[in-house]
Amino acid sequence: VQLVESGGGLVQPGGSLRLSCAASGFMFSRYSMKWVRQAPGKGLEWVSTINGGGDQAYYAYSVKDRFTISRDNAENTLYLQMNGLKPEDTAVYYCVRPFDDTRGQGTQVTVSS
């Protein structure tokens, strides 16, 4: 099982980023997936979860209406579209397979002017 995140970077407040997570080594479409994040000096924070079929999604209150989780099962890829970014969104973002908490190496998102 391997999860590889990409798409992070430095963005100004109000900007957008799209994170990707390439999955391999398992039947991607059979598993729900989630994004979590870890801000400097803080613990892991759940961001969003999507079911295997991609038709049910759930969001933390802090990101609801700004972030959108999606997946392409044909490409074994998970996405997180982040709009209206705020400085408090600064964190390392990880994609996670909740089944066994397998996660990738993370991608840094920094929101700063």
C-alpha positions in Angstrom: 0.0 0.0 0.0 1.4 3.4 -1.0 -0.1 6.9 -0.8 1.8 9.8 -2.3 0.5 13.4 -1.8 1.3 16.3 -4.0 0.1 19.8 -4.8 1.0 21.7 -1.7 2.8 25.0 -1.6 2.7 28.7 -0.6 -0.4 30.6 -1.3 -1.8 34.0 -0.3 -4.9 34.2 1.9 -8.0 33.8 -0.2 -6.2 31.7 -2.7 -6.7 28.1 -3.9 -4.8 24.9 -4.1 -5.6 21.4 -5.3 -4.0 18.5 -3.4 -3.7 15.1 -5.0 -3.0 11.7 -3.5 -1.9 8.8 -5.8 -2.8 5.4 -4.4 -1.3 2.1 -5.3 -1.1 -1.4 -4.0 -4.8 -2.0 -3.2 -8.3 -1.8 -4.7 -8.7 1.9 -4.3 -12.4 2.0 -5.1 -13.3 -0.4 -2.3 -12.0 1.9 0.5 -13.2 5.2 1.9 -10.4 7.7 2.1 -9.8 10.9 4.2 -7.7 13.9 4.5 -6.2 15.0 7.8 -3.8 17.8 8.6 -1.3 18.7 11.2 -0.5 22.3 12.0 2.8 23.3 13.5 2.9 22.2 17.2 -0.6 20.6 17.1 -2.1 17.2 16.7 -3.7 15.6 13.7 -7.0 17.2 12.7 -9.6 15.4 10.5 -10.5 17.5 7.4 -12.8 15.4 5.2 -13.8 11.8 4.3 -15.2 10.4 1.1 -16.8 6.9 0.6 -15.5 4.4 -1.9 -18.0 5.3 -4.6 -17.3 9.0 -4.3 -20.9 10.0 -3.7 -20.8 10.7 0.0 -18.5 13.3 1.5 -18.1 14.7 5.0 -16.3 17.8 6.1 -15.0 19.4 9.3 -16.9 22.5 10.2 -13.7 24.6 9.8 -13.4 23.7 6.1 -17.0 23.2 5.1 -18.1 25.2 2.1 -14.4 26.0 1.2 -12.9 22.6 0.6 -14.1 19.8 -1.7 -13.0 16.2 -1.5 -13.3 14.0 -4.6 -11.8 10.9 -6.2 -11.1 9.4 -9.5 -11.3 5.6 -9.1 -10.2 5.0 -12.6 -6.9 6.8 -11.9 -6.6 5.7 -8.2 -6.4 9.3 -7.1 -7.9 11.3 -4.2 -8.2 15.0 -4.4 -8.8 18.0 -2.1 -9.8 21.3 -3.7 -9.1 24.1 -1.3 -10.6 27.5 -1.9 -10.7 30.6 0.3 -7.6 29.5 2.1 -6.9 31.1 5.5 -3.6 31.3 7.5 -5.1 28.8 9.9 -5.2 26.3 7.1 -1.4 26.1 7.2 -0.5 22.5 7.9 1.0 19.4 6.5 -1.9 17.6 4.7 -2.0 13.8 4.6 -4.3 11.4 2.8 -5.2 8.4 4.9 -6.9 5.0 4.3 -9.1 4.8 7.4 -9.3 1.0 7.2 -5.8 0.8 8.8 -4.7 4.4 9.1 -2.2 4.0 6.3 -1.1 7.5 5.3 1.3 9.2 2.9 4.3 11.4 3.6 2.2 14.5 3.5 2.4 17.8 1.6 3.0 21.2 3.1 0.4 23.9 2.6 1.4 27.4 3.8 -1.1 30.3 3.6 0.6 33.6 4.1 0.9 37.0 2.6 
